[in-house]
Amino acid sequence: MKAAPGLVLLLGVAACSGEGSGPPGAEQAAEKFHAAVQSGEYGQACSMLAPATLEDSQQAEDGGEQPCTDKLGAVSLASPGTPVTSQAFGRNAQVVFESDTVFLTLSNGTWKVMAAGCTPRGERRTAA
């Protein structure tokens, strides 16, 4: 997956493997995250980030601190469209929208966003 410009610094990409069916609540959490970002409710969107992602989001490029809300406000995160599919990978999930992929993790019984603004890079080739 390739993240939108500027979003790489904000949201870490999760490496998931395995198979599963759509996890209960993950799709709704991804939709709520996008709705919060689209409506400018950056505080709500930041509260939906996984703890490590939230911590990373508060690091400024110069090494100082920058509020998560400021970073989310500066990122251009397009509307994702409708959900296409979702899969669970243990305590992680992937929700694929028409124009975005969101990675989530289960934290204290709640789905939290690890990465968003991700688009396919095409097929990966593995070394023989």
C-alpha positions as a Python dict, from the first residue, in 0.01 Angstrom:
ca = {
    (1, 'M'): (0, 0, 0),
    (2, 'K'): (112, 356, -68),
    (3, 'A'): (-6, 630, 167),
    (4, 'A'): (-114, 975, 55),
    (5, 'P'): (161, 1243, 63),
    (6, 'G'): (216, 1369, 414),
    (7, 'L'): (15, 1088, 565),
    (8, 'V'): (316, 857, 590),
    (9, 'L'): (454, 1078, 867),
    (10, 'L'): (117, 1073, 1038),
    (11, 'L'): (6, 714, 1015),
    (12, 'G'): (219, 398, 1025),
    (13, 'V'): (146, 115, 788),
    (14, 'A'): (67, -221, 942),
    (15, 'A'): (202, -537, 788),
    (16, 'C'): (-76, -793, 815),
    (17, 'S'): (-85, -1154, 707),
    (18, 'G'): (-343, -1425, 722),
    (19, 'E'): (-703, -1456, 623),
    (20, 'G'): (-1036, -1393, 784),
    (21, 'S'): (-1383, -1256, 738),
    (22, 'G'): (-1499, -903, 800),
    (23, 'P'): (-1446, -819, 1167),
    (24, 'P'): (-1745, -686, 1362),
    (25, 'G'): (-1706, -311, 1417),
    (26, 'A'): (-1389, -255, 1211),
    (27, 'E'): (-1574, -133, 903),
    (28, 'Q'): (-1785, 102, 1114),
    (29, 'A'): (-1474, 236, 1289),
    (30, 'A'): (-1306, 304, 954),
    (31, 'E'): (-1619, 480, 826),
    (32, 'K'): (-1646, 691, 1145),
    (33, 'F'): (-1278, 789, 1117),
    (34, 'H'): (-1325, 908, 759),
    (35, 'A'): (-1649, 1088, 848),
    (36, 'A'): (-1471, 1272, 1132),
    (37, 'V'): (-1184, 1377, 904),
    (38, 'Q'): (-1418, 1482, 622),
    (39, 'S'): (-1628, 1696, 860),
    (40, 'G'): (-1321, 1860, 1019),
    (41, 'E'): (-1374, 1687, 1355),
    (42, 'Y'): (-1000, 1625, 1395),
    (43, 'G'): (-1017, 1578, 1772),
    (44, 'Q'): (-1264, 1293, 1725),
    (45, 'A'): (-1051, 1146, 1445),
    (46, 'C'): (-738, 1163, 1663),
    (47, 'S'): (-922, 979, 1941),
    (48, 'M'): (-982, 695, 1695),
    (49, 'L'): (-610, 641, 1625),
    (50, 'A'): (-419, 346, 1771),
    (51, 'P'): (-199, 452, 2066),
    (52, 'A'): (130, 415, 1874),
    (53, 'T'): (-14, 595, 1571),
    (54, 'L'): (-139, 879, 1790),
    (55, 'E'): (204, 911, 1950),
    (56, 'D'): (371, 915, 1607),
    (57, 'S'): (119, 1172, 1483),
    (58, 'Q'): (227, 1418, 1751),
    (59, 'Q'): (591, 1424, 1638),
    (60, 'A'): (678, 1725, 1424),
    (61, 'E'): (918, 1694, 1134),
    (62, 'D'): (1173, 1907, 1323),
    (63, 'G'): (1169, 1665, 1617),
    (64, 'G'): (942, 1878, 1833),
    (65, 'E'): (577, 1817, 1905),
    (66, 'Q'): (276, 1906, 1693),
    (67, 'P'): (-85, 1834, 1791),
    (68, 'C'): (-249, 1545, 1608),
    (69, 'T'): (-538, 1774, 1518),
    (70, 'D'): (-302, 2012, 1337),
    (71, 'K'): (-145, 1729, 1139),
    (72, 'L'): (-479, 1579, 1039),
    (73, 'G'): (-599, 1924, 934),
    (74, 'A'): (-297, 1962, 707),
    (75, 'V'): (-341, 1625, 536),
    (76, 'S'): (-560, 1598, 230),
    (77, 'L'): (-749, 1275, 288),
    (78, 'A'): (-995, 1216, 5),
    (79, 'S'): (-1338, 1066, 53),
    (80, 'P'): (-1292, 687, 59),
    (81, 'G'): (-1611, 594, -124),
    (82, 'T'): (-1807, 292, -8),
    (83, 'P'): (-1655, -10, 167),
    (84, 'V'): (-1568, -295, -71),
    (85, 'T'): (-1436, -560, 167),
    (86, 'S'): (-1294, -610, 514),
    (87, 'Q'): (-1079, -884, 664),
    (88, 'A'): (-956, -972, 1010),
    (89, 'F'): (-598, -1078, 1080),
    (90, 'G'): (-597, -1177, 1447),
    (91, 'R'): (-624, -847, 1637),
    (92, 'N'): (-577, -645, 1318),
    (93, 'A'): (-816, -564, 1036),
    (94, 'Q'): (-809, -418, 688),
    (95, 'V'): (-1105, -231, 542),
    (96, 'V'): (-1086, -167, 168),
    (97, 'F'): (-1294, 121, 32),
    (98, 'E'): (-1336, 223, -332),
    (99, 'S'): (-1049, 473, -304),
    (100, 'D'): (-875, 399, 26),
    (101, 'T'): (-760, 118, 251),
    (102, 'V'): (-770, 154, 629),
    (103, 'F'): (-569, -65, 868),
    (104, 'L'): (-700, -109, 1223),
    (105, 'T'): (-601, -281, 1545),
    (106, 'L'): (-812, -396, 1837),
    (107, 'S'): (-715, -193, 2144),
    (108, 'N'): (-901, -246, 2474),
    (109, 'G'): (-1198, -389, 2285),
    (110, 'T'): (-1219, -97, 2040),
    (111, 'W'): (-1103, -84, 1678),
    (112, 'K'): (-839, 190, 1637),
    (113, 'V'): (-693, 321, 1310),
    (114, 'M'): (-327, 240, 1243),
    (115, 'A'): (-312, 374, 886),
    (116, 'A'): (-544, 543, 637),
    (117, 'G'): (-511, 713, 302),
    (118, 'C'): (-356, 398, 156),
    (119, 'T'): (-383, 304, -211),
    (120, 'P'): (-269, -15, -388),
    (121, 'R'): (86, -28, -525),
    (122, 'G'): (17, -329, -741),
    (123, 'E'): (139, -681, -696),
    (124, 'R'): (453, -737, -492),
    (125, 'R'): (716, -976, -614),
    (126, 'T'): (902, -1192, -369),
    (127, 'A'): (1263, -1295, -407),
    (128, 'A'): (1315, -1652, -520),
}
